[in-house]
Amino acid sequence: MAGKPTATASAVPAVPLSQIAVSVENGSGIDGRAGTISTALISDGLNSQTSASTAPALAATSSLSYGAGDAGEAHSVAQLIGLPSKDVVRAGAAA
């Protein structure tokens, strides 16, 4: 319908991927998974400072947490990997 506003995935501005570095934590229990994912993210345009490590505990689902002021970066990465907005949360925020 013309003139009707449409919802967007995020109200935060997109950030160029080349300006984003993330830390991928493997909570899957699959050896080397974080390294595989971080290499793929760099190949997809994320900053080469993207790193990989083992999460402190196994996780049943994927999520993306971000610090204060990093919502734009978080939503850009979520869109790149196809992660639903509901799984993008500010670090330390109550669930």
Secondary structure as UniProt FT lines:
FT   TURN            2..3
FT   HELIX           17..19
FT   STRAND          23..26
FT   TURN            31..32
FT   HELIX           33..43
FT   TURN            44..45
FT   TURN            48..49
FT   STRAND          51..54
FT   STRAND          64..66
FT   TURN            68..69
FT   HELIX           71..81
FT   HELIX           85..87
FT   STRAND          88..90
FT   TURN            91..92
//
